[in-house]
């Protein structure tokens, strides 16, 4: 079960990153191009949001069964346990909350420019937090590319 969730979480990471970058591209081009917010723009932001939430569900499943997460006394002293138990978990929750907030606020915005701006700002901050919190292979806490 652990290996299946881990692989799904790793593969879905790339889908999430691609969809967020696509939503950001559309948001920034709409914002600076002063375009009308279309159904296509909403769908790209929505798909990024949906796959981000799927990633959260997969991550929560991993969080409770992973051997890299430890709540034992002294586990915080280990860089790897601290990263997966606290840092990765909390930063990803913050990133997903920001992306969710950006989508929700864009739905309520009366003008297209405001919709684009909210998606662009919140998704960009969320993406930067995600990128800094992913256990890339070149980090000490790193995992594989997939």
GITA-V847655 format. One record per helix or strand of 3 or more residues. SS is the DSSP state (~ for helix, > for strand). FROM is the first residue (numbers start at 0). TO is the last residue. If there is no record, write none. Layout:
# GITA-V847655
SS,FROM,TO + SS,FROM,TO
This chain:
# GITA-V847655
~,1,31 + ~,38,64 + ~,74,76 + ~,78,107 + ~,111,132
